Amino acid sequence: MILADLKLGRKPNRPFTVNAVPDGFALLTEMGEDTYRLTGWNRHHQPDDKARLR
């Protein structure tokens, strides 16, 4: 899972954008003041269920 707040060089056409495939997704949400939140997940790049969290 990835979570990032960022400023974009160009404003997207929509305030809420999602793209999904069978093994993951990406979600871009407008947060205001030209800030966007990117959330994404890829099934093939995730920690083992038994991995320790820091």
Backbone bond lengths (Angstrom), bond angles and torsions (degrees), N, CA, C in turn:
res aa  C-N    CA-C-N  psi(-1)  N-CA   C-N-CA  omega(-1)  CA-C   N-CA-C  phi
1 M - - - 1.445 - - 1.513 107.53 -
2 I 1.316 116.18 139.80 1.455 121.37 175.98 1.527 108.11 -126.79
3 L 1.313 115.09 142.69 1.457 121.42 177.13 1.513 106.57 -139.14
4 A 1.332 117.36 124.58 1.460 120.72 -179.12 1.521 109.59 -145.72
5 D 1.329 116.16 137.49 1.458 121.69 170.99 1.521 106.38 -100.33
6 L 1.342 116.65 131.09 1.449 119.21 -174.92 1.516 112.54 -147.90
7 K 1.320 114.52 163.68 1.457 122.09 173.71 1.520 106.18 -109.48
8 L 1.322 116.31 135.18 1.458 120.95 -176.90 1.523 110.38 -103.59
9 G 1.321 116.07 149.27 1.459 121.05 177.22 1.515 112.35 -72.63
10 R 1.325 116.44 -21.36 1.465 121.66 179.68 1.513 108.70 -139.55
11 K 1.316 117.61 133.35 1.462 122.15 -179.45 1.534 110.22 -72.00
12 P 1.346 118.21 132.33 1.470 121.04 176.62 1.531 111.39 -64.70
13 N 1.319 115.92 162.41 1.472 121.04 179.79 1.525 112.31 -68.14
14 R 1.324 117.11 -25.83 1.469 121.49 -177.63 1.526 109.97 -128.03
15 P 1.342 118.54 151.98 1.463 120.69 177.97 1.529 113.18 -75.29
16 F 1.327 117.00 -12.55 1.467 122.64 -177.90 1.524 107.19 -139.33
17 T 1.327 117.00 118.73 1.466 121.32 -177.78 1.515 108.94 -131.10
18 V 1.326 116.72 133.61 1.458 120.76 177.96 1.528 108.77 -134.01
19 N 1.326 114.94 143.88 1.451 121.79 175.26 1.523 106.61 -137.56
20 A 1.307 116.95 127.88 1.468 120.45 -177.40 1.524 110.41 -131.75
21 V 1.319 113.74 145.43 1.463 122.79 173.31 1.527 105.86 -131.56
22 P 1.318 119.44 169.13 1.466 119.50 -176.93 1.532 114.75 -56.21
23 D 1.334 117.95 -29.06 1.463 119.77 -175.88 1.522 114.51 -108.35
24 G 1.330 118.32 13.08 1.461 118.78 179.12 1.515 112.70 176.39
25 F 1.335 114.13 -178.32 1.457 120.23 178.23 1.521 110.20 -156.09
26 A 1.322 115.50 161.80 1.463 122.90 171.73 1.521 107.22 -136.71
27 L 1.313 116.13 137.80 1.460 122.78 -177.88 1.519 107.96 -133.13
28 L 1.329 116.85 127.63 1.460 122.85 177.96 1.520 107.52 -119.19
29 T 1.329 117.00 122.91 1.457 122.58 -175.38 1.522 109.62 -126.25
30 E 1.322 116.59 132.53 1.460 121.06 176.78 1.529 109.23 -73.17
31 M 1.343 116.22 130.23 1.457 121.29 -178.18 1.531 111.70 -108.03
32 G 1.326 118.63 -5.94 1.456 122.77 -178.09 1.518 111.09 100.96
33 E 1.324 116.49 160.83 1.470 121.83 178.86 1.526 112.36 52.66
34 D 1.334 117.32 39.88 1.474 122.86 179.47 1.524 113.83 62.07
35 T 1.312 117.92 20.81 1.459 122.28 177.84 1.522 109.58 -107.03
36 Y 1.332 115.52 139.54 1.456 121.94 -179.42 1.517 109.40 -127.58
37 R 1.319 116.22 150.55 1.462 121.82 176.17 1.522 107.95 -110.37
38 L 1.327 114.91 127.21 1.456 122.26 176.57 1.516 108.10 -106.01
39 T 1.321 116.40 125.76 1.461 122.65 175.78 1.524 106.83 -125.27
40 G 1.323 116.68 134.46 1.453 119.03 -179.35 1.518 111.41 -150.67
41 W 1.305 115.87 160.01 1.457 122.35 -179.75 1.521 108.61 -149.59
42 N 1.326 115.63 138.67 1.453 122.10 176.44 1.522 107.60 -131.30
43 R 1.303 116.80 118.75 1.468 122.62 -177.40 1.522 112.49 -56.49
44 H 1.324 117.89 -30.99 1.462 121.24 -175.20 1.532 113.46 -87.60
45 H 1.318 117.84 -3.30 1.471 121.59 179.53 1.519 109.12 -131.73
46 Q 1.308 116.53 72.81 1.458 121.33 178.35 1.529 108.92 -141.51
47 P 1.326 116.81 152.74 1.469 119.13 -179.90 1.528 111.49 -67.94
48 D 1.301 115.22 155.32 1.452 121.72 175.11 1.530 109.15 -61.57
49 D 1.306 118.13 146.50 1.466 122.20 -179.91 1.535 112.46 -57.27
50 K 1.311 117.06 -26.96 1.462 120.93 -178.79 1.522 113.41 -94.32
51 A 1.343 117.32 2.70 1.469 120.90 -179.19 1.535 109.73 -68.04
52 R 1.322 115.81 143.88 1.457 120.84 178.53 1.517 109.61 -78.99
53 L 1.309 116.98 138.24 1.454 122.26 175.37 1.517 109.03 -89.65
54 R 1.294 116.28 143.59 1.470 120.33 178.64 1.498 110.64 -98.95
